[in-house]
Amino acid sequence: MAFVRKKNVKGRLYFQLVETVSNKGKTKQKVIKHLGTEDSAKEYCRKNKILFKFKGPEANLSGFFGSGKQVSEFVTALKGRNEIPLKFEYLQDGARRWNALVHSRDYELGVIETELIKEYAKEILNEVKEKINLIDLGCGTGEKANLFLERMKQYKRKYVALDISENILKLAESNILKKFPNLNSEFLKIDFEEGNFAQITEPLREKNYPANLILFLGNTLGNVSDMSRVLTNIRESMTFRDYLLIGIELFDIKRTQDILGHYRGNRIWQDNIFTALEYFGLTQNDGYFEVKFNRNKSQVEARFVIKKDKEINYGSKKIRLKKGEKILLMISYKTIPRNIQILVAETGFVVKRFFLTENEDYALILCKPTKL
Ligand SMILES: C[S@@+](CC[C@H](N)C(=O)[O-])C[C@H]1O[C@@H](n2cnc3c(N)ncnc32)[C@H](O)[C@@H]1O
């Protein structure tokens, strides 16, 4: 008897009409007809009086995440705070989506920071008085690190990329090794929100150069829910000889609309923050994006507002998303130099230098650990 099967290919859900056939004692499912999206499959089933009921594998959470812990964190955040932490949007197809976003003109932030690095990388490396291992925390495509590596030719370089997303690490590896095929490099999966990563930074100092320069670029600090916790994790992975370079967008009340302009109506960015929901069967037509500037917290907040009741299935569990519910998909903290100075001081750093764009809308901040 024919029945409908749900397939998840690269995060996109589609439906097939299949029947079970047996051949030489073995049974398998044979596709009779491709039904397309959920809506067109339902329509076909209604017309042909076929039960629209899924058989076969459901969307598999552990297939999306890197660990069981991440599954629990995702479920708890979604059920307990109506939030999907942004880090999950970089998993799986999120790598391709981030690659598209960081190169797009509409988003601007990637381009602005890249130009700033081109201008100041040499000065930053001069300011760092040590021979360093370059650690790229939340490495993304690795292309910004390339700009530093190009200017570190005076000695043998050591580069370590750290990221939560396996696919992002593969992308960075391909970009870095294309430029520097013989580079002494490592590409390691970590979650910097979980704790310090001294198990990586300490052996580097032992085996390679005596100090580390940690790059924390792309406004990544502004995207985490607890910046102090993340800075503390970084601080606990450093000694007094190390350096930290933070890349962050700055805030000025007159620029609120410009800041929102990076996001509002930007389809590539919407795809970027929709990776997880799409993997679990939602489409962007199931709701709409709401992007606001929260003045109290000085952050852009992006939510997906659900238009009709939906359900995310995983194994035997379900998460119900009710019509009208708003799911927080992104926060992006924007600050003024004074506030970031206070924040880093509270977590055990001193600012050595600010490197600013001409109109002071983006900063690279070079910090060093201090005594707490
Ligand atoms: C905004 S992108 C910036 C990428 C790159 N640094 C750049 O400037 O283009 C954030 C990066 O950090 C990674 N990331 C986000 N949260 C993370 C976490 N908790 N642990 C490790 N990596 C994380 C993402 O996978 C992504 O590659």
The ligand as a Gaussian input file, in Angstrom:
#p B3LYP/6-31G(d) Opt

LIG

0 1
 C       29.694000      35.741000      13.652000
 S       30.600000      34.362000      13.117000
 C       32.234000      35.066000      12.998000
 C       33.176000      34.225000      12.182000
 C       34.568000      34.815000      11.970000
 N       35.270000      35.005000      13.213000
 C       34.477000      36.117000      11.235000
 O       34.766000      37.155000      11.823000
 O       34.125000      36.112000      10.053000
 C       30.671000      33.409000      14.599000
 C       31.522000      32.169000      14.518000
 O       31.681000      31.639000      15.829000
 C       31.265000      30.286000      15.879000
 N       30.606000      30.086000      17.185000
 C       29.476000      30.671000      17.628000
 N       29.210000      30.284000      18.879000
 C       30.189000      29.421000      19.232000
 C       30.469000      28.696000      20.428000
 N       29.672000      28.770000      21.480000
 N       31.595000      27.934000      20.462000
 C       32.428000      27.858000      19.375000
 N       32.185000      28.517000      18.215000
 C       31.086000      29.298000      18.149000
 C       30.320000      30.116000      14.709000
 O       30.237000      28.771000      14.284000
 C       30.926000      31.053000      13.681000
 O       31.940000      30.424000      12.942000

